[in-house]
C-alpha cells in the first residue's frame, strides 16, 4: 500500500491529519483520542510493519 493510499484510507476512517511542527514530511494522525505519526512520502510504498504499528497506535 502506498503512503497516499493509506492517508486516504485513514481519512475515510475519520482520522484528523495535521502537519507536524517543523514543516517536514510527517503528519500527526488523531483518531478517537489516540495519536500517531505518519511519515508521508507520496507514491512510495509504506512498509507493512509501519502500517500495522500506526493502526495499532490508533486502535484500528
PDB file of N, CA, C and O in Angstrom:
ATOM      1  N   UNK A   1       0.852  -1.168   0.000  1.00  0.00           N
ATOM      2  CA  UNK A   1       0.000   0.000   0.000  1.00  0.00           C
ATOM      3  C   UNK A   1       0.902   1.236   0.000  1.00  0.00           C
ATOM      4  O   UNK A   1       1.894   1.290   0.726  1.00  0.00           O
ATOM      5  N   UNK A   2       0.554   2.202  -0.802  1.00  0.00           N
ATOM      6  CA  UNK A   2       1.340   3.427  -0.886  1.00  0.00           C
ATOM      7  C   UNK A   2       0.945   4.381   0.247  1.00  0.00           C
ATOM      8  O   UNK A   2      -0.150   4.288   0.803  1.00  0.00           O
ATOM      9  N   UNK A   3       1.863   5.301   0.576  1.00  0.00           N
ATOM     10  CA  UNK A   3       1.598   6.277   1.626  1.00  0.00           C
ATOM     11  C   UNK A   3       0.316   7.051   1.328  1.00  0.00           C
ATOM     12  O   UNK A   3      -0.501   7.270   2.222  1.00  0.00           O
ATOM     13  N   UNK A   4       0.138   7.466   0.071  1.00  0.00           N
ATOM     14  CA  UNK A   4      -1.041   8.261  -0.288  1.00  0.00           C
ATOM     15  C   UNK A   4      -2.330   7.445  -0.133  1.00  0.00           C
ATOM     16  O   UNK A   4      -3.357   7.990   0.272  1.00  0.00           O
ATOM     17  N   UNK A   5      -2.286   6.155  -0.449  1.00  0.00           N
ATOM     18  CA  UNK A   5      -3.469   5.294  -0.288  1.00  0.00           C
ATOM     19  C   UNK A   5      -3.816   5.131   1.187  1.00  0.00           C
ATOM     20  O   UNK A   5      -4.988   5.171   1.562  1.00  0.00           O
ATOM     21  N   UNK A   6      -2.797   4.947   2.021  1.00  0.00           N
ATOM     22  CA  UNK A   6      -3.033   4.777   3.457  1.00  0.00           C
ATOM     23  C   UNK A   6      -3.573   6.069   4.066  1.00  0.00           C
ATOM     24  O   UNK A   6      -4.455   6.033   4.924  1.00  0.00           O
ATOM     25  N   UNK A   7      -3.046   7.207   3.622  1.00  0.00           N
ATOM     26  CA  UNK A   7      -3.538   8.504   4.100  1.00  0.00           C
ATOM     27  C   UNK A   7      -5.018   8.661   3.750  1.00  0.00           C
ATOM     28  O   UNK A   7      -5.815   9.092   4.584  1.00  0.00           O
ATOM     29  N   UNK A   8      -5.379   8.315   2.525  1.00  0.00           N
ATOM     30  CA  UNK A   8      -6.775   8.395   2.076  1.00  0.00           C
ATOM     31  C   UNK A   8      -7.657   7.471   2.910  1.00  0.00           C
ATOM     32  O   UNK A   8      -8.759   7.852   3.304  1.00  0.00           O
ATOM     33  N   UNK A   9      -7.174   6.256   3.182  1.00  0.00           N
ATOM     34  CA  UNK A   9      -7.928   5.295   3.983  1.00  0.00           C
ATOM     35  C   UNK A   9      -8.140   5.818   5.403  1.00  0.00           C
ATOM     36  O   UNK A   9      -9.230   5.683   5.958  1.00  0.00           O
ATOM     37  N   UNK A  10      -7.094   6.418   5.996  1.00  0.00           N
ATOM     38  CA  UNK A  10      -7.226   6.980   7.341  1.00  0.00           C
ATOM     39  C   UNK A  10      -8.286   8.081   7.367  1.00  0.00           C
ATOM     40  O   UNK A  10      -9.076   8.152   8.308  1.00  0.00           O
ATOM     41  N   UNK A  11      -8.311   8.930   6.358  1.00  0.00           N
ATOM     42  CA  UNK A  11      -9.316   9.990   6.286  1.00  0.00           C
ATOM     43  C   UNK A  11     -10.721   9.403   6.196  1.00  0.00           C
ATOM     44  O   UNK A  11     -11.653   9.944   6.792  1.00  0.00           O
ATOM     45  N   UNK A  12     -10.888   8.308   5.465  1.00  0.00           N
ATOM     46  CA  UNK A  12     -12.194   7.656   5.357  1.00  0.00           C
ATOM     47  C   UNK A  12     -12.632   7.075   6.699  1.00  0.00           C
ATOM     48  O   UNK A  12     -13.829   6.963   6.962  1.00  0.00           O
ATOM     49  N   UNK A  13     -11.673   6.705   7.548  1.00  0.00           N
ATOM     50  CA  UNK A  13     -11.984   6.162   8.866  1.00  0.00           C
ATOM     51  C   UNK A  13     -12.343   7.270   9.856  1.00  0.00           C
ATOM     52  O   UNK A  13     -12.792   6.992  10.968  1.00  0.00           O
ATOM     53  N   UNK A  14     -12.145   8.527   9.449  1.00  0.00           N
ATOM     54  CA  UNK A  14     -12.486   9.655  10.307  1.00  0.00           C
ATOM     55  C   UNK A  14     -11.299  10.248  11.039  1.00  0.00           C
ATOM     56  O   UNK A  14     -11.481  11.034  11.969  1.00  0.00           O
ATOM     57  N   UNK A  15     -10.088   9.891  10.642  1.00  0.00           N
ATOM     58  CA  UNK A  15      -8.887  10.409  11.293  1.00  0.00           C
ATOM     59  C   UNK A  15      -8.681  11.877  10.933  1.00  0.00           C
ATOM     60  O   UNK A  15      -9.064  12.335   9.857  1.00  0.00           O
ATOM     61  N   UNK A  16      -8.064  12.600  11.868  1.00  0.00           N
ATOM     62  CA  UNK A  16      -7.722  14.000  11.656  1.00  0.00           C
ATOM     63  C   UNK A  16      -6.220  14.063  11.398  1.00  0.00           C
ATOM     64  O   UNK A  16      -5.431  13.615  12.230  1.00  0.00           O
ATOM     65  N   UNK A  17      -5.822  14.610  10.263  1.00  0.00           N
ATOM     66  CA  UNK A  17      -4.409  14.699   9.891  1.00  0.00           C
ATOM     67  C   UNK A  17      -3.963  16.151   9.929  1.00  0.00           C
ATOM     68  O   UNK A  17      -4.614  17.021   9.351  1.00  0.00           O
ATOM     69  N   UNK A  18      -2.850  16.412  10.611  1.00  0.00           N
ATOM     70  CA  UNK A  18      -2.277  17.753  10.651  1.00  0.00           C
ATOM     71  C   UNK A  18      -0.781  17.650  10.406  1.00  0.00           C
ATOM     72  O   UNK A  18      -0.161  16.630  10.709  1.00  0.00           O
ATOM     73  N   UNK A  19      -0.208  18.708   9.858  1.00  0.00           N
ATOM     74  CA  UNK A  19       1.238  18.720   9.630  1.00  0.00           C
ATOM     75  C   UNK A  19       1.951  18.770  10.973  1.00  0.00           C
ATOM     76  O   UNK A  19       1.550  19.508  11.873  1.00  0.00           O
ATOM     77  N   UNK A  20       2.997  17.989  11.097  1.00  0.00           N
ATOM     78  CA  UNK A  20       3.812  18.022  12.303  1.00  0.00           C
ATOM     79  C   UNK A  20       4.603  19.328  12.316  1.00  0.00           C
ATOM     80  O   UNK A  20       4.902  19.886  11.260  1.00  0.00           O
ATOM     81  N   UNK A  21       4.941  19.814  13.507  1.00  0.00           N
ATOM     82  CA  UNK A  21       5.693  21.060  13.593  1.00  0.00           C
ATOM     83  C   UNK A  21       7.064  20.878  12.955  1.00  0.00           C
ATOM     84  O   UNK A  21       7.623  19.782  12.980  1.00  0.00           O
ATOM     85  N   UNK A  22       7.592  21.923  12.398  1.00  0.00           N
ATOM     86  CA  UNK A  22       8.883  21.853  11.744  1.00  0.00           C
ATOM     87  C   UNK A  22       8.777  21.764  10.237  1.00  0.00           C
ATOM     88  O   UNK A  22       9.774  21.955   9.540  1.00  0.00           O
ATOM     89  N   UNK A  23       7.601  21.480   9.719  1.00  0.00           N
ATOM     90  CA  UNK A  23       7.371  21.508   8.283  1.00  0.00           C
ATOM     91  C   UNK A  23       7.969  20.366   7.491  1.00  0.00           C
ATOM     92  O   UNK A  23       8.070  20.467   6.268  1.00  0.00           O
ATOM     93  N   UNK A  24       8.368  19.289   8.135  1.00  0.00           N
ATOM     94  CA  UNK A  24       8.954  18.162   7.412  1.00  0.00           C
ATOM     95  C   UNK A  24       7.919  17.346   6.669  1.00  0.00           C
ATOM     96  O   UNK A  24       6.861  17.854   6.300  1.00  0.00           O
ATOM     97  N   UNK A  25       8.227  16.086   6.454  1.00  0.00           N
ATOM     98  CA  UNK A  25       7.340  15.228   5.672  1.00  0.00           C
ATOM     99  C   UNK A  25       6.564  14.261   6.560  1.00  0.00           C
ATOM    100  O   UNK A  25       6.305  13.125   6.163  1.00  0.00           O
ATOM    101  N   UNK A  26       6.193  14.704   7.759  1.00  0.00           N
ATOM    102  CA  UNK A  26       5.440  13.857   8.677  1.00  0.00           C
ATOM    103  C   UNK A  26       4.087  14.494   8.982  1.00  0.00           C
ATOM    104  O   UNK A  26       3.952  15.718   9.005  1.00  0.00           O
ATOM    105  N   UNK A  27       3.092  13.646   9.215  1.00  0.00           N
ATOM    106  CA  UNK A  27       1.755  14.107   9.573  1.00  0.00           C
ATOM    107  C   UNK A  27       1.380  13.527  10.925  1.00  0.00           C
ATOM    108  O   UNK A  27       1.672  12.366  11.211  1.00  0.00           O
ATOM    109  N   UNK A  28       0.730  14.339  11.761  1.00  0.00           N
ATOM    110  CA  UNK A  28       0.178  13.834  13.014  1.00  0.00           C
ATOM    111  C   UNK A  28      -1.204  13.287  12.701  1.00  0.00           C
ATOM    112  O   UNK A  28      -1.992  13.932  12.010  1.00  0.00           O
ATOM    113  N   UNK A  29      -1.494  12.107  13.205  1.00  0.00           N
ATOM    114  CA  UNK A  29      -2.776  11.452  12.959  1.00  0.00           C
ATOM    115  C   UNK A  29      -3.480  11.282  14.294  1.00  0.00           C
ATOM    116  O   UNK A  29      -2.905  10.728  15.231  1.00  0.00           O
ATOM    117  N   UNK A  30      -4.728  11.757  14.393  1.00  0.00           N
ATOM    118  CA  UNK A  30      -5.522  11.599  15.609  1.00  0.00           C
ATOM    119  C   UNK A  30      -6.831  10.922  15.260  1.00  0.00           C
ATOM    120  O   UNK A  30      -7.485  11.262  14.275  1.00  0.00           O
ATOM    121  N   UNK A  31      -7.207   9.940  16.102  1.00  0.00           N
ATOM    122  CA  UNK A  31      -8.454   9.219  15.898  1.00  0.00           C
ATOM    123  C   UNK A  31      -8.918   8.675  17.234  1.00  0.00           C
ATOM    124  O   UNK A  31      -8.178   7.948  17.898  1.00  0.00           O
ATOM    125  N   UNK A  32     -10.132   9.016  17.638  1.00  0.00           N
ATOM    126  CA  UNK A  32     -10.733   8.524  18.881  1.00  0.00           C
ATOM    127  C   UNK A  32      -9.851   8.771  20.099  1.00  0.00           C
ATOM    128  O   UNK A  32      -9.738   7.905  20.967  1.00  0.00           O
ATOM    129  N   UNK A  33      -9.226   9.945  20.172  1.00  0.00           N
ATOM    130  CA  UNK A  33      -8.399  10.289  21.315  1.00  0.00           C
ATOM    131  C   UNK A  33      -7.018   9.657  21.314  1.00  0.00           C
ATOM    132  O   UNK A  33      -6.260   9.844  22.265  1.00  0.00           O
ATOM    133  N   UNK A  34      -6.677   8.925  20.285  1.00  0.00           N
ATOM    134  CA  UNK A  34      -5.357   8.300  20.175  1.00  0.00           C
ATOM    135  C   UNK A  34      -4.592   8.986  19.055  1.00  0.00           C
ATOM    136  O   UNK A  34      -5.188   9.538  18.130  1.00  0.00           O
ATOM    137  N   UNK A  35      -3.256   8.949  19.145  1.00  0.00           N
ATOM    138  CA  UNK A  35      -2.448   9.661  18.159  1.00  0.00           C
ATOM    139  C   UNK A  35      -1.271   8.820  17.687  1.00  0.00           C
ATOM    140  O   UNK A  35      -0.821   7.901  18.373  1.00  0.00           O
ATOM    141  N   UNK A  36      -0.789   9.157  16.506  1.00  0.00           N
ATOM    142  CA  UNK A  36       0.392   8.526  15.929  1.00  0.00           C
ATOM    143  C   UNK A  36       0.989   9.510  14.929  1.00  0.00           C
ATOM    144  O   UNK A  36       0.412  10.563  14.658  1.00  0.00           O
ATOM    145  N   UNK A  37       2.142   9.157  14.389  1.00  0.00           N
ATOM    146  CA  UNK A  37       2.802  10.000  13.394  1.00  0.00           C
ATOM    147  C   UNK A  37       2.963   9.195  12.114  1.00  0.00           C
ATOM    148  O   UNK A  37       3.413   8.050  12.138  1.00  0.00           O
ATOM    149  N   UNK A  38       2.592   9.805  11.000  1.00  0.00           N
ATOM    150  CA  UNK A  38       2.691   9.156   9.695  1.00  0.00           C
ATOM    151  C   UNK A  38       3.721   9.889   8.850  1.00  0.00           C
ATOM    152  O   UNK A  38       3.495  11.038   8.469  1.00  0.00           O
ATOM    153  N   UNK A  39       4.860   9.243   8.545  1.00  0.00           N
ATOM    154  CA  UNK A  39       5.756   9.865   7.576  1.00  0.00           C
ATOM    155  C   UNK A  39       5.038   9.863   6.231  1.00  0.00           C
ATOM    156  O   UNK A  39       4.342   8.901   5.906  1.00  0.00           O
ATOM    157  N   UNK A  40       5.196  10.918   5.452  1.00  0.00           N
ATOM    158  CA  UNK A  40       4.458  10.978   4.194  1.00  0.00           C
ATOM    159  C   UNK A  40       5.416  11.133   3.033  1.00  0.00           C
ATOM    160  O   UNK A  40       6.088  12.156   2.898  1.00  0.00           O
ATOM    161  N   UNK A  41       5.474  10.095   2.183  1.00  0.00           N
ATOM    162  CA  UNK A  41       6.362  10.092   1.033  1.00  0.00           C
ATOM    163  C   UNK A  41       5.595   9.779  -0.249  1.00  0.00           C
ATOM    164  O   UNK A  41       6.144   9.190  -1.180  1.00  0.00           O
ATOM    165  N   UNK A  42       4.330  10.174  -0.293  1.00  0.00           N
ATOM    166  CA  UNK A  42       3.517  10.111  -1.504  1.00  0.00           C
ATOM    167  C   UNK A  42       3.390   8.762  -2.167  1.00  0.00           C
ATOM    168  O   UNK A  42       2.708   7.871  -1.660  1.00  0.00           O
ATOM    169  N   UNK A  43       4.053   8.609  -3.314  1.00  0.00           N
ATOM    170  CA  UNK A  43       3.865   7.428  -4.155  1.00  0.00           C
ATOM    171  C   UNK A  43       4.724   6.234  -3.739  1.00  0.00           C
ATOM    172  O   UNK A  43       4.626   5.170  -4.349  1.00  0.00           O
ATOM    173  N   UNK A  44       5.562   6.390  -2.713  1.00  0.00           N
ATOM    174  CA  UNK A  44       6.390   5.264  -2.275  1.00  0.00           C
ATOM    175  C   UNK A  44       5.553   4.272  -1.482  1.00  0.00           C
ATOM    176  O   UNK A  44       4.500   4.617  -0.945  1.00  0.00           O
ATOM    177  N   UNK A  45       6.032   3.045  -1.416  1.00  0.00           N
ATOM    178  CA  UNK A  45       5.338   2.001  -0.667  1.00  0.00           C
ATOM    179  C   UNK A  45       5.536   2.194   0.836  1.00  0.00           C
ATOM    180  O   UNK A  45       6.642   2.487   1.290  1.00  0.00           O
ATOM    181  N   UNK A  46       4.473   2.029   1.591  1.00  0.00           N
ATOM    182  CA  UNK A  46       4.511   2.100   3.047  1.00  0.00           C
ATOM    183  C   UNK A  46       4.884   0.717   3.567  1.00  0.00           C
ATOM    184  O   UNK A  46       4.200  -0.256   3.251  1.00  0.00           O
ATOM    185  N   UNK A  47       5.958   0.602   4.364  1.00  0.00           N
ATOM    186  CA  UNK A  47       6.328  -0.712   4.895  1.00  0.00           C
ATOM    187  C   UNK A  47       5.207  -1.305   5.752  1.00  0.00           C
ATOM    188  O   UNK A  47       4.590  -0.599   6.549  1.00  0.00           O
ATOM    189  N   UNK A  48       4.952  -2.580   5.588  1.00  0.00           N
ATOM    190  CA  UNK A  48       3.862  -3.261   6.299  1.00  0.00           C
ATOM    191  C   UNK A  48       3.982  -3.137   7.822  1.00  0.00           C
ATOM    192  O   UNK A  48       2.974  -2.875   8.478  1.00  0.00           O
ATOM    193  N   UNK A  49       5.184  -3.317   8.420  1.00  0.00           N
ATOM    194  CA  UNK A  49       5.282  -3.178   9.878  1.00  0.00           C
ATOM    195  C   UNK A  49       4.905  -1.774  10.362  1.00  0.00           C
ATOM    196  O   UNK A  49       4.318  -1.626  11.434  1.00  0.00           O
ATOM    197  N   UNK A  50       5.237  -0.748   9.581  1.00  0.00           N
ATOM    198  CA  UNK A  50       4.884   0.620   9.953  1.00  0.00           C
ATOM    199  C   UNK A  50       3.376   0.824   9.873  1.00  0.00           C
ATOM    200  O   UNK A  50       2.787   1.453  10.752  1.00  0.00           O
ATOM    201  N   UNK A  51       2.752   0.300   8.834  1.00  0.00           N
ATOM    202  CA  UNK A  51       1.292   0.412   8.697  1.00  0.00           C
ATOM    203  C   UNK A  51       0.600  -0.245   9.885  1.00  0.00           C
ATOM    204  O   UNK A  51      -0.337   0.320  10.450  1.00  0.00           O
ATOM    205  N   UNK A  52       1.059  -1.435  10.265  1.00  0.00           N
ATOM    206  CA  UNK A  52       0.459  -2.144  11.396  1.00  0.00           C
ATOM    207  C   UNK A  52       0.664  -1.383  12.701  1.00  0.00           C
ATOM    208  O   UNK A  52      -0.237  -1.351  13.539  1.00  0.00           O
ATOM    209  N   UNK A  53       1.843  -0.764  12.889  1.00  0.00           N
ATOM    210  CA  UNK A  53       2.122  -0.002  14.110  1.00  0.00           C
ATOM    211  C   UNK A  53       1.200   1.200  14.215  1.00  0.00           C
ATOM    212  O   UNK A  53       0.655   1.469  15.286  1.00  0.00           O
ATOM    213  N   UNK A  54       1.016   1.925  13.119  1.00  0.00           N
ATOM    214  CA  UNK A  54       0.144   3.102  13.134  1.00  0.00           C
ATOM    215  C   UNK A  54      -1.288   2.676  13.434  1.00  0.00           C
ATOM    216  O   UNK A  54      -1.977   3.325  14.222  1.00  0.00           O
ATOM    217  N   UNK A  55      -1.736   1.592  12.813  1.00  0.00           N
ATOM    218  CA  UNK A  55      -3.094   1.105  13.068  1.00  0.00           C
ATOM    219  C   UNK A  55      -3.245   0.677  14.527  1.00  0.00           C
ATOM    220  O   UNK A  55      -4.285   0.932  15.133  1.00  0.00           O
ATOM    221  N   UNK A  56      -2.238   0.037  15.097  1.00  0.00           N
ATOM    222  CA  UNK A  56      -2.281  -0.383  16.500  1.00  0.00           C
ATOM    223  C   UNK A  56      -2.322   0.839  17.416  1.00  0.00           C
ATOM    224  O   UNK A  56      -3.083   0.864  18.384  1.00  0.00           O
ATOM    225  N   UNK A  57      -1.503   1.856  17.113  1.00  0.00           N
ATOM    226  CA  UNK A  57      -1.485   3.088  17.904  1.00  0.00           C
ATOM    227  C   UNK A  57      -2.856   3.756  17.928  1.00  0.00           C
ATOM    228  O   UNK A  57      -3.253   4.334  18.940  1.00  0.00           O
ATOM    229  N   UNK A  58      -3.580   3.676  16.805  1.00  0.00           N
ATOM    230  CA  UNK A  58      -4.883   4.333  16.689  1.00  0.00           C
ATOM    231  C   UNK A  58      -6.039   3.435  17.121  1.00  0.00           C
ATOM    232  O   UNK A  58      -7.191   3.868  17.128  1.00  0.00           O
ATOM    233  N   UNK A  59      -5.741   2.198  17.478  1.00  0.00           N
ATOM    234  CA  UNK A  59      -6.781   1.276  17.926  1.00  0.00           C
ATOM    235  C   UNK A  59      -7.622   0.719  16.796  1.00  0.00           C
ATOM    236  O   UNK A  59      -8.798   0.414  16.998  1.00  0.00           O
ATOM    237  N   UNK A  60      -7.052   0.580  15.617  1.00  0.00           N
ATOM    238  CA  UNK A  60      -7.781   0.035  14.461  1.00  0.00           C
ATOM    239  C   UNK A  60      -7.412  -1.414  14.231  1.00  0.00           C
ATOM    240  O   UNK A  60      -7.923  -2.042  13.304  1.00  0.00           O
TER     241      UNK A  60
END
